Amino acid sequence: MIFSNISWRSSSSNISDGLPTVEQINEWSRDRVKEFLLERGAKLDLEENDVNIIHAQRVTGKAFLRLSEEQLTRETGPFRLPYGPASAIAELVQQIKGEKLVTGRTRTLSPSLYNENNETLKRKKRMKEYHDTVTTGLKANNPLVGANPKNFFRNQQTNPILNGRPLANTGPPITLYNDAFSLFLNNFNDENLIIPPDFLKWADKLILEATNNYNNEEEWNEKMREILSERLGAILLVEYGKKNKNTRVMECLRFLALYYRDYWSQNNVKTIRNCCCAPSFIITLAGPWFCILGGVFLNRAVVEPLTDLIPLTINLRAFDKKKRIARLFYSLYQALRHLDNFYHNLDLGKPMEHRFFPYVRQFQFDGNNNISFTYVCELSDDPTRTIWKGTLENGRSIVIKYTSKYCAAAHKICATAGFAPELLYCSDNAETKRLGGFRLIIIEYIDGTTLNQRFIERDTRDVSYDLRTPNILVFEIDEEPHTNIIDFDWSGRHNVDSYPSSMNEDIDWPPGAEPCALLNKEHDRYWLNELREFLNLSKEEVTDKALSQF
C-alpha cells in the first residue's frame, strides 16, 4: 500500500490531580464507590438519593468505570438519574480513564474506550436537540405568526425544522423511517395501479367541488373536509390563508411544517412521540391545488414534500390527468390505512430509543438467515448523510448506510484484496424500492481515522473508484498502520457509469469530471498523483493539521 509510510504519535493519558487511578478504582467495593461519590457530591450535583440508587445496583469499581451517560439516564434502565448529575458522573469517569483528545494528534487509547465516549457524546447531542425541538414547539406562537418569512428563517438558525429551508436544513429521507411513505410513492408512480371505479367517480366529485366558487373561505374548507373524509377517514383540516396559489402556497408550506412540529410537541401526545417517530401525512390545499407532504419527529422535526403541486383544474376528458389525480388519492388512501395499522399495533408501554433511527433492523446474510441489528449512533452530524454505527446480535460492530447508488462490485474487489472492510449486505432492487430508492448497505466496522482526501492505486480491472472524503481509513493492527477504502457510492465501470448530477463546486476536479459525465480511470490517476504529492510533504508523519490543509 502506498500509505505504509504513515506513522502516528501516541498521547499519554491526562488525569487530573486528586483523582484515583483506574487501577485503584478496579479494586473498589460498592461501598467505596458510594463513599467516593458522596465525597464529590457537591461538585457533581449529586443528592444522597442519587448515590443510593447507584449503590443499590451493586456498582463496584470495575462497574463504575463502565458507566455512561446513556446508562445513567435511560428511562427504562435501573438508574434513571437526572441529566445533570448523570452527565457529570460520565464526564468524571472519562476524566479518570484519561479519555481526552490531544489537539492535532491521533491518540492511541483503546478503541472500545474511545467509541464508548464518542457514542455517549452523540447520544447527548441527539437528546439535547430532541428536547430543544419539543420545548420550541411547546413555547411557539401561533404558526400563522411563525410562518412569516422573517420569523421563520430567524428561528431556522437556532432550532430548525428540517424542511429544506434553507437547503442546509434538509433532513434525511422520511421513507427510511416508516414504510407508509414509500408505499404511497410507489403506488402513486405506478401507472398500472388498478383504481376501483367508485374511487374514480369520487375523484370527479373532488375535482368539481375543488374548482367551484364559494361565497367564503370557510364554506370551501368545509366542503373539502366533507369530501376528503368520505374516502380518507377523519381529516384534521387546518385552515390557512386565502385560496390563492401564487401568493400563499410557500407560506402555507412553512405554516404546515410548524403546525406538524407544534402538534407533536404537545404533552397529550408525549406517550406516542416517545415510542415512535410520529409518521404523518400532510395534505396541502391552496385553492384547487394539492400537495402531499410527510413528516417524522426525530431529534428534529423533518417535513418532506412527497409530490409536486398538483392542479385539479383539468379537463375531465383528459383521462390520463384525471386518472393521475385519482391515483394520487387512492395511493394516499392505501398509505393511510397502512399507517393506521402501524399506530394501532404500536407498543406504548415504554419509550423506544430506536425511534430516532430507520425502521429496518434486519438483513439477510448470504441470502439465508435474517440477522437483526441495532443502531448505536450517527457517524455524521449532517442529517442528509444516512450512515450509522450499529451492532449485530453477537456484539459485532457494523456500519449501516443508506444510499441511492452503490457499486458493490468495486467494494468486493477491494475487500477481496484486503483494501476495504467486508461488505456484509447490499439491498436488491425490490428492497431498494421499498426504501424509497435507497439501498441498505451493511459493512464491517473498523475503528480508525479517515485520511482527509482522495484515492488509492487500483488494479488492472476496468473499474473506476471515485472515492471522496472520508473514504480512506487509517487504522492500526499491532501498532502497524493499515488503510482501507470505505466509500463506494461513486464507484462504477470505466466509460459506462457516470458521475452524479450534483458535484461539489469547491473541489478542483480533474478535466472531464463533470455532472453526469462518464467515469474515467484517468480521473483516479489524477487524484492518486495529488495524494502522492501531498504525502511527499511529510514523510515522517501525517498530522491532523497537515491533513486539514490538503
C-alpha positions in Angstrom: 0.0 0.0 0.0 1.2 3.5 -0.8 0.3 4.7 2.7 2.6 2.3 4.6 4.9 5.2 5.4 2.3 6.9 7.6 3.1 6.9 11.3 1.2 8.2 14.3 2.2 9.8 17.6 0.7 8.3 20.8 -0.5 10.5 23.6 -0.3 9.9 27.3 -3.5 9.9 29.4 -4.2 13.2 31.0 -5.5 12.5 34.5 -6.5 15.5 36.7 -4.8 15.9 40.1 -6.7 14.4 43.1 -8.4 11.7 41.2 -7.8 8.0 41.9 -6.3 5.9 39.1 -8.1 3.2 37.1 -6.0 0.5 38.8 -7.1 1.8 42.3 -10.8 2.0 41.3 -10.8 -1.5 39.9 -10.2 -2.8 43.4 -13.1 -0.8 45.0 -16.1 -2.4 46.6 -19.5 -0.9 46.0 -19.3 0.8 49.5 -16.1 2.5 48.4 -17.8 3.7 45.2 -20.6 5.1 47.3 -18.2 6.9 49.7 -16.3 8.4 46.7 -19.5 9.8 45.2 -20.7 11.2 48.5 -17.3 12.9 48.8 -17.7 14.6 45.4 -21.5 15.1 45.7 -21.4 18.8 45.7 -19.2 19.1 42.6 -21.4 16.6 40.7 -24.7 18.0 42.0 -25.5 14.6 43.4 -28.1 14.1 46.1 -27.8 11.3 48.6 -30.8 9.5 46.9 -28.9 9.5 43.6 -25.9 7.8 45.3 -28.2 5.3 47.0 -29.7 4.3 43.6 -26.2 3.6 42.3 -25.2 1.7 45.4 -28.4 -0.4 45.3 -27.3 -1.7 41.9 -24.1 -3.1 43.4 -21.9 -0.9 41.3 -18.3 -1.9 42.2 -15.2 0.0 41.0 -15.0 -2.0 37.7 -18.7 -1.4 37.0 -18.3 2.3 37.9 -15.6 2.7 35.2 -18.1 1.4 32.6 -20.9 3.8 33.5 -22.0 6.1 30.7 -24.5 9.0 30.4 -26.8 6.8 28.4 -26.9 4.1 31.0 -27.5 6.6 33.8 -30.3 8.5 32.2 -32.1 5.7 30.2 -35.8 5.8 31.1 -36.1 2.1 31.0 -32.8 1.4 32.9 -32.1 0.8 36.6 -30.7 4.2 37.4 -32.8 6.9 35.7 -30.8 9.8 37.1 -31.5 13.4 36.2 -29.5 14.6 33.2 -27.2 17.0 35.2 -25.6 14.5 37.7 -25.6 11.7 35.1 -23.6 13.9 32.7 -21.2 14.9 35.5 -20.6 11.3 36.5 -20.0 10.2 33.0 -17.6 13.1 32.5 -15.8 12.1 35.7 -15.4 8.5 34.5 -14.0 9.7 31.2 -11.6 12.0 33.0 -10.3 9.2 35.3 -9.7 7.0 32.3 -7.8 9.7 30.5 -10.2 10.0 27.6 -9.3 13.4 26.3 -8.1 14.1 22.8 -4.7 15.7 22.3 -5.2 18.6 19.8 -3.6 18.0 16.5 -2.6 14.3 17.2 -4.3 11.0 16.8 -4.5 9.2 20.1 -3.9 5.5 20.7 -6.3 4.8 23.5 -8.3 1.6 23.5 -10.8 1.7 20.6 -13.6 0.5 22.9 -13.0 3.4 25.3 -12.9 5.9 22.5 -16.1 4.6 21.0 -18.0 4.5 24.2 -17.1 8.1 24.8 -18.0 9.1 21.3 -21.3 7.3 21.3 -22.2 8.9 24.6 -21.5 12.4 23.2 -23.5 11.7 20.1 -26.5 10.5 22.2 -26.2 13.5 24.4 -26.3 15.8 21.4 -29.3 13.9 19.9 -31.3 14.1 23.1 -30.5 17.8 23.6 -31.7 18.6 20.1 -34.8 16.5 20.7 -35.7 18.3 23.9 -34.9 21.6 22.3 -37.3 20.8 19.5 -40.1 19.8 21.9 -39.5 22.9 24.0 -39.6 25.2 21.0 -42.9 23.5 19.8 -44.5 24.0 23.2 -43.5 27.6 23.5 -44.1 28.6 19.9 -46.5 31.3 18.9 -49.4 30.7 16.5 -48.0 29.1 13.4 -49.6 31.9 11.4 -47.0 34.2 13.1 -44.1 31.8 12.8 -44.8 31.2 9.1 -43.9 34.9 8.3 -40.6 34.7 6.3 -38.7 37.0 8.7 -39.8 35.0 11.8 -39.5 31.6 10.2 -35.9 32.0 8.8 -34.7 33.6 12.0 -35.9 30.6 14.0 -34.4 28.2 11.5 -31.0 29.3 12.6 -31.4 28.0 16.2 -33.9 25.2 16.4 -34.7 24.3 12.7 -37.3 22.2 11.2 -35.6 20.1 8.6 -37.7 21.0 5.6 -35.0 22.3 3.2 -35.5 25.9 4.0 -32.7 26.9 3.6 -31.1 24.0 1.9 -28.7 23.4 4.7 -31.8 22.4 6.8 -32.6 19.4 4.8 -33.4 16.2 6.7 -32.9 12.5 6.0 -35.4 10.8 3.6 -38.6 10.1 5.5 -39.1 6.8 3.6 -36.4 5.3 5.8 -38.4 5.8 8.9 -41.8 4.4 8.0 -42.8 2.2 5.0 -46.1 4.0 4.6 -44.3 6.8 2.8 -42.7 4.5 0.2 -46.0 2.6 -0.2 -47.6 5.9 -1.1 -44.9 6.9 -3.5 -44.6 3.5 -5.3 -48.4 3.3 -5.8 -48.6 6.9 -7.0 -45.8 6.4 -9.5 -47.3 3.1 -10.8 -49.3 4.0 -13.9 -50.7 0.4 -14.0 -52.2 0.7 -10.5 -55.8 -0.6 -10.6 -58.1 2.1 -9.2 -61.7 0.9 -8.1 -64.5 2.5 -10.2 -66.1 4.1 -7.2 -62.9 5.9 -6.4 -62.7 7.2 -9.9 -66.2 8.6 -9.5 -65.2 10.2 -6.2 -62.2 11.8 -7.9 -64.7 13.5 -10.4 -66.6 14.9 -7.4 -63.5 16.2 -5.7 -62.3 18.0 -8.9 -65.7 19.6 -9.4 -66.1 20.8 -5.9 -62.4 22.0 -5.5 -62.7 24.2 -8.6 -66.2 25.7 -7.8 -66.7 29.2 -6.4 -67.9 29.6 -2.9 -69.1 32.7 -1.0 -66.4 32.5 1.6 -63.3 30.6 2.6 -65.0 28.7 5.4 -67.7 27.3 3.1 -65.0 26.0 0.7 -62.9 24.5 3.6 -66.0 22.7 5.0 -66.8 21.2 1.6 -63.3 20.0 1.1 -63.3 18.5 4.6 -66.5 16.7 3.9 -65.4 15.2 0.5 -61.9 14.1 1.7 -63.4 12.5 4.8 -65.6 10.3 2.6 -62.6 8.3 1.4 -59.6 9.2 3.7 -61.4 9.0 7.0 -61.3 11.6 9.7 -59.5 14.7 8.4 -58.0 17.4 10.5 -58.2 20.3 8.1 -56.0 23.1 9.3 -57.2 26.3 7.6 -54.7 28.7 6.3 -54.6 31.8 4.2 -56.5 32.5 1.0 -57.4 30.3 -1.9 -54.6 31.8 -3.9 -51.8 29.6 -5.2 -49.4 32.3 -6.3 -49.2 34.4 -3.1 -49.9 31.8 -0.3 -48.5 28.4 -1.2 -45.0 28.8 0.1 -46.1 30.4 3.3 -48.7 27.7 3.7 -45.9 25.0 3.5 -44.0 26.8 6.2 -47.1 27.0 8.3 -47.8 23.3 8.0 -44.2 22.4 8.9 -44.6 24.5 12.0 -48.0 23.0 12.7 -46.6 19.5 12.5 -43.8 20.2 14.9 -46.0 22.1 17.4 -48.7 19.4 17.3 -46.4 16.5 18.1 -44.6 18.6 20.8 -47.7 18.7 23.0 -47.8 16.8 26.2 -51.1 15.0 25.3 -49.2 13.0 22.6 -46.0 12.6 24.5 -46.5 8.8 25.1 -46.9 8.2 21.3 -44.0 10.6 20.5 -41.7 8.7 22.9 -42.5 5.3 21.2 -42.2 6.2 17.5 -41.2 8.9 15.1 -44.8 10.1 14.8 -45.1 9.5 11.0 -47.8 11.7 9.4 -49.2 12.6 6.1 -49.9 16.3 5.5 -52.3 17.5 2.8 -51.8 21.0 1.5 -54.7 22.8 -0.2 -54.1 26.0 -1.9 -57.3 26.6 -3.8 -57.7 23.9 -6.4 -54.0 22.9 -6.0 -52.9 19.9 -3.8 -49.6 18.8 -2.4 -48.9 15.8 -0.2 -46.1 16.0 2.4 -44.9 13.7 5.0 -43.4 14.3 8.5 -41.4 12.4 11.1 -40.3 13.6 14.5 -36.7 12.7 15.2 -34.3 14.8 17.2 -35.6 17.5 14.8 -39.0 17.6 13.1 -38.5 16.5 9.4 -41.1 17.6 6.8 -40.6 16.5 3.2 -42.8 17.1 0.1 -43.8 13.8 -1.4 -45.4 15.3 -4.5 -45.2 18.4 -6.6 -48.1 21.0 -6.5 -50.8 19.2 -8.5 -53.7 21.2 -10.1 -57.2 20.0 -10.0 -58.2 22.5 -12.7 -58.1 19.9 -15.5 -60.4 18.8 -18.4 -62.2 15.8 -17.2 -62.0 14.4 -20.7 -58.2 14.3 -20.3 -58.4 10.9 -18.8 -54.6 10.5 -18.1 -54.6 13.7 -15.9 -57.9 12.7 -14.2 -56.5 9.2 -13.5 -53.3 10.7 -12.1 -55.4 12.6 -9.6 -57.5 9.6 -8.7 -54.2 7.6 -8.3 -52.8 10.2 -6.0 -55.7 10.0 -3.6 -56.1 6.2 -3.9 -52.4 5.8 -3.1 -52.9 8.2 -0.1 -55.9 6.1 1.0 -53.9 2.9 0.9 -51.0 4.5 2.8 -53.2 6.0 5.5 -54.8 2.5 6.1 -51.2 1.2 6.4 -50.3 4.0 8.8 -53.4 3.5 10.9 -52.5 -0.2 11.3 -49.0 1.0 12.4 -50.4 3.2 15.2 -53.0 0.5 16.2 -50.2 -2.0 16.8 -47.8 0.5 18.5 -46.4 -0.7 21.9 -46.9 2.3 24.2 -45.5 0.5 27.2 -42.1 2.2 27.3 -40.1 4.8 25.4 -38.1 3.5 22.4 -34.6 4.7 21.7 -34.9 3.3 18.1 -37.5 5.9 17.2 -34.6 8.2 16.1 -33.3 5.6 13.6 -34.7 4.0 10.4 -37.3 1.3 10.7 -35.2 -1.5 9.0 -33.5 -3.6 11.7 -32.8 -6.9 9.8 -30.9 -8.1 6.8 -30.3 -11.5 5.1 -26.8 -12.8 5.4 -25.7 -14.9 2.4 -29.4 -14.9 1.3 -30.3 -17.2 4.2 -30.9 -16.3 7.8 -32.3 -13.0 8.9 -29.7 -11.1 11.0 -31.0 -8.5 13.5 -29.0 -5.4 14.2 -29.3 -2.3 16.5 -28.4 1.3 15.7 -25.9 2.8 18.1 -25.1 6.3 16.9 -24.8 8.6 13.9 -21.5 8.6 12.1 -22.1 12.1 10.6 -23.6 15.3 12.0 -25.0 16.0 8.6 -28.6 14.7 8.7 -28.6 14.1 4.9 -25.8 11.6 5.3 -27.7 8.5 6.2 -24.9 6.5 7.9 -24.9 5.0 11.4 -22.8 2.7 13.6 -24.6 -0.4 14.8 -24.1 -3.8 16.4 -25.2 -7.3 15.5 -26.8 -9.7 18.0 -23.4 -11.2 18.6 -21.9 -7.8 19.5 -20.0 -7.3 16.3 -19.9 -3.6 15.2 -21.1 -2.7 11.8 -21.7 0.4 9.6 -25.3 0.9 8.4 -25.7 3.0 5.4 -28.5 4.0 3.0 -27.6 5.4 -0.4 -29.3 5.9 -3.8 -26.3 4.4 -5.6 -23.6 1.9 -4.6 -21.1 -0.2 -6.5 -21.0 -3.5 -4.7 -18.7 -4.9 -7.3 -16.0 -2.3 -6.7 -16.3 -2.8 -3.0 -15.9 -6.6 -3.3 -12.8 -6.2 -5.5 -11.1 -4.1 -2.8 -12.4 -6.2 0.1 -11.0 -9.4 -1.5 -7.6 -7.7 -1.9 -7.7 -6.6 1.8 -8.2 -2.9 0.9 -11.8 -2.4 2.1 -13.9 -3.6 5.1 -16.1 -6.6 4.5 -19.3 -5.9 2.7 -22.0 -7.9 4.6 -25.1 -6.9 2.7 -26.3 -4.8 -0.2 -30.1 -4.4 -0.9 -31.6 -5.9 -4.0 -33.8 -3.8 -6.3 -37.0 -4.9 -4.6 -35.9 -3.8 -1.1 -34.4 -0.6 -2.6 -37.9 0.2 -4.0 -39.5 -0.4 -0.6 -37.0 2.0 0.9 -37.9 4.8 -1.4 -35.0 4.3 -3.8 -32.3 3.8 -1.2 -30.1 0.8 -0.9 -29.3 -0.6 2.6 -25.5 -1.3 2.9 -24.1 -3.2 5.8 -20.3 -3.0 6.2 -17.8 -4.3 8.7 -17.0 -1.5 11.2 -13.3 -0.7 11.6 -12.2 1.8 14.2 -9.8 4.3 12.7 -9.1 7.8 11.4 -10.1 9.0 7.9 -7.3 10.2 5.6 -8.7 13.6 4.7 -8.8 13.3 0.9 -8.7 11.1 -2.2 -7.8 7.9 -3.7 -5.8 4.7 -3.9 -4.0 2.9 -6.7 -6.2 0.3 -8.3 -5.7 -3.0 -10.1 -5.9 -3.5 -13.8 -9.6 -4.3 -13.9 -11.9 -2.0 -15.8 -13.3 -0.3 -12.7 -13.2 3.3 -11.6 -13.3 4.1 -7.9 -14.3 7.7 -7.4 -13.9 7.9 -3.7 -14.2 11.1 -1.6 -13.8 12.2 2.0 -14.0 10.4 4.3 -13.1 7.4 2.1 -9.6 6.3 3.1 -9.5 4.9 6.6 -6.2 4.6 8.5 -6.1 2.2 11.5 -3.6 0.2 13.5 -3.1 -3.6 13.8 -0.4 -4.5 16.3 0.8 -0.8 16.2 1.3 -1.1 12.4 -0.7 1.4 10.2 -3.1 0.0 7.6 -5.5 1.6 5.2 -9.0 0.7 3.8 -11.3 2.3 1.3 -14.7 2.8 2.9 -16.9 4.6 0.3 -18.1 3.2 -3.0 -21.1 5.4 -3.7 -19.5 6.9 -6.8 -17.6 3.9 -8.0 -18.5 2.3 -11.3 -17.4 1.0 -14.7 -14.9 2.9 -16.7 -16.7 4.9 -19.5 -20.0 3.2 -18.7 -21.3 4.6 -15.4 -21.4 8.3 -14.7 -20.9 11.0 -12.1 -24.0 12.2 -10.1 -26.0 15.1 -11.3 -24.6 17.3 -8.4 -20.9 17.7 -7.6 -19.1 19.9 -5.1 -18.0 23.1 -6.9 -15.4 23.9 -4.3 -13.3 20.9 -5.3 -10.8 21.3 -8.1 -12.0 18.4 -10.2 -9.8 16.8 -13.0 -10.6 17.8 -16.6 -13.7 16.0 -17.8 -15.1 15.2 -14.3 -18.5 16.9 -14.6 -22.1 16.2 -13.5 -23.4 13.2 -15.4 -20.1 12.7 -17.3 -18.7 9.2 -17.6 -16.4 7.9 -15.0 -12.8 7.6 -16.2 -9.8 5.9 -14.7 -7.7 8.9 -15.7 -9.5 10.9 -13.1 -8.4 8.4 -10.5 -4.8 8.7 -11.6 -5.1 12.5 -11.3 -6.2 12.1 -7.6 -3.5 9.5 -7.0 -0.9 12.0 -8.2 -2.4 14.6 -5.9 -2.2 12.3 -3.0 1.4 11.3 -3.7 2.4 14.9 -3.9 0.7 15.6 -0.6 2.3 12.6 1.2 5.7 13.7 0.0 5.3 16.9 2.0 5.5 14.9 5.2 7.5 11.6 5.0 7.9 11.2 8.8 4.3 11.9 10.0 0.9 12.9 8.8 -0.8 15.1 11.4 -4.4 16.3 11.5 -3.2 19.8 11.0 -1.4 18.9 7.7 -4.4 16.9 6.5 -6.7 19.8 7.1 -4.6 21.9 4.7 -4.8 19.3 1.9 
